[in-house]
């Protein structure tokens, strides 16, 4: 079994992605929720070897060197606290996260782009307060017209989100894969079952 495991990693590099480690800050909160703060297993093993993290949970699988056998970490905690950024970067991803991955005109999800509320052709700038997520259909319908002229209305006014607000928003969109050992650290404020 152990030889098969090692051979599996060597022959299929994609197999290395199967054992990510959840990275927690020194306060036991994930560094980020969306995208979830994950390291490849190699980084987690390296950080543990260099004594930069404490291992909180492990997978059943091990990796070996000629002299050492290490279980692959599934949850690690940084020994030094990393202060979260106060400023939220204005990126397409953060914009979609702020708008909950839905069109701010019709509420559709999926095929999203972004739209300037006050069109750039009419002096609008690219900023948190003037750009919203929009589906292709609504974006084409609005074009370079004003909201009133296009007949569209915003679901909520665009504004710059606070970093904590964006982190909390990310908690609503869990990734496709969550290992059982991560659950206690991701959703500790969820309502407990009676």
Order of alpha helices (4+ residues) and beta strands (2+ residues): alpha-beta-beta-alpha-beta-beta-alpha-beta-beta-alpha-alpha-alpha-alpha
